[in-house]
Amino acid sequence: MMPIAVDLAVLVRQVGAYRISDRALRAVLEALQGRLERNEMPSERELAVFLREARRYFEGLEREARAHLKDLDRRLDDLFQQQYNLQAERGVAQRRLAGAGHTLELLGKAERRNP
């Protein structure tokens, strides 16, 4: 078997912790899990296939997750800008309300003094 720099059982458990929908990776993963349960070492070919399929799968998963985060960050930026704009509009509306209320109060006083 070709040497690898990590504990194969740990790597297989890490990959197996995901819900793998890819048939090729699922098949090689299940075969490796079975070998490890029986305390058998996989062949170099089996290990190479597992590493290749796992890399292909997780590189795609990483790309998809990065794209999703980029989209979410863009949408959050848009939302924060919209929230900022709405808060500014609310401040203007509050000042207009206060100004109108104060003006109406003054008009009421003026009308009471001059029947």
C-alpha positions in Angstrom: 0.0 0.0 0.0 1.2 3.5 -0.8 2.1 5.5 2.3 -0.1 8.5 3.2 0.6 11.2 5.7 -2.7 10.8 7.7 -4.4 7.9 9.5 -6.5 6.2 6.8 -9.2 5.3 9.3 -9.5 9.0 10.4 -9.7 10.1 6.8 -12.3 7.5 5.9 -14.4 8.5 9.0 -14.1 12.1 8.0 -15.3 11.5 4.5 -17.9 9.0 5.7 -19.3 11.7 8.1 -20.8 13.4 5.0 -23.9 12.4 3.2 -22.2 11.3 0.0 -24.5 11.2 -3.0 -21.7 10.5 -5.6 -21.9 6.9 -6.6 -18.3 6.4 -7.4 -17.1 7.9 -4.1 -19.8 6.1 -2.1 -18.8 2.7 -3.6 -15.0 3.2 -2.9 -15.8 4.6 0.6 -18.0 1.6 1.5 -15.3 -0.8 0.2 -12.6 0.9 2.3 -14.9 1.0 5.4 -15.4 -2.7 5.0 -11.7 -3.4 4.7 -10.9 -1.3 7.7 -13.6 -3.0 9.8 -12.0 -6.4 8.9 -8.5 -5.0 9.7 -7.5 -5.4 6.0 -5.3 -2.9 4.2 -6.5 -1.6 0.8 -4.4 -2.0 -2.3 -2.5 0.9 -3.7 -5.0 1.1 -6.5 -8.0 1.2 -4.1 -6.4 3.9 -2.1 -5.5 5.9 -5.2 -9.1 5.6 -6.5 -10.4 6.7 -3.0 -8.1 9.7 -2.8 -8.9 10.8 -6.4 -12.7 10.4 -6.0 -12.7 12.1 -2.5 -10.6 15.0 -3.9 -12.9 15.4 -6.9 -16.0 15.4 -4.7 -14.7 17.7 -2.0 -13.2 20.2 -4.4 -16.6 20.5 -6.0 -18.2 20.8 -2.6 -15.7 23.5 -1.6 -16.4 25.4 -4.9 -20.1 25.2 -4.3 -19.8 26.4 -0.7 -17.6 29.3 -1.7 -20.0 30.4 -4.4 -22.9 30.1 -2.0 -21.1 32.2 0.7 -20.2 34.8 -2.0 -23.8 35.0 -3.0 -25.0 35.2 0.6 -22.4 37.9 1.4 -23.6 39.9 -1.6 -27.2 39.6 -0.5 -26.4 40.5 3.0 -24.5 43.6 1.8 -27.6 44.6 -0.2 -29.8 43.9 2.8 -27.6 46.0 5.1 -27.6 48.9 2.6 -31.4 48.7 2.3 -31.7 48.6 6.1 -29.3 51.6 6.4 -31.4 53.5 3.8 -34.6 52.7 5.6 -33.2 53.8 8.9 -32.2 57.1 7.3 -35.7 57.5 5.8 -37.2 56.7 9.2 -35.1 59.4 10.8 -36.4 61.9 8.2 -40.0 60.9 8.8 -39.5 61.2 12.6 -38.1 64.7 12.2 -41.0 65.6 9.9 -43.5 64.2 12.4 -41.9 66.1 15.3 -41.7 69.3 13.3 -45.3 69.0 12.1 -46.5 68.2 15.7 -44.6 71.2 17.0 -46.0 73.5 14.3 -49.6 72.2 15.0 -49.1 72.9 18.7 -48.0 76.4 17.9 -51.0 76.9 15.6 -53.3 75.6 18.3 -52.0 78.1 20.7 -52.3 80.9 18.2 -55.9 79.9 17.4 -56.8 79.9 21.1 -55.5 83.4 21.6 -57.2 84.8 18.5 -60.8 83.7 18.3 
